[in-house]
Amino acid sequence: MEQKKIIVAIDGHSSSGKSTMAKRLAAEVGYVYVDTGAMYRAFALHCVRLGVMDEQNIEEPKIPEVIGKTAISFAIVDGRQHTLLNGEDVESEIRTLRIGNCASRISALPIVREAMVNAQQKMGMEKGIIMDGRDIGTVVFPSAEMKVYVTASEEVRAERRFLELKAKGEQPTMEAVLADVRDRDYRDTHRAVGPLKKADDAFVLDNTYLNQEEQYTLLRLYFKSLSGL
């Protein structure tokens, strides 16, 4: 099969493992990887720092001004992709449970999603890109050649998130993490703009009972069948 560059859109629930798979595939095949969740997290962090939002409230009239003062980019640091907010490496700060919760809230605002979607679409103009998020295959790139919808049970995803936070030195409770997963699932699937849902032509990858190698093998085989790489 002739090799060709394609757009790979990977959507799915929080802590479903989609980012891990997307990063690995991009590195293997030489594609650009874009973590759209990190973009929303970085914007949320900026809003928190400016006092425009917290975990309960958002001063929506101030959001357009913040958007105009926000530049989000990515850089490779020690072999890993890090997120930059106005040139500052904020990779560690945006991965906390608090900022994740704020990102879930701020991403529901139409003006924020419009700004992010426009930026994401520009990134994919030349194809050869792997992007993961909540609405990549349905809103950002509805014509993507490859669409994958990643999911797993909420209990399994909560356990993964719990272990990840513990490894970073945080002290969450399993109950709090599970509650956060359920809350984020509800917000992600019920927001008015760009809700999380499976694209009609997406390949469903349920990894509840799969290890990382098993799920990656499935993803890689599907990519190979569409790209020839």
Disulfide bonds with the S-S distance in Angstrom:
none
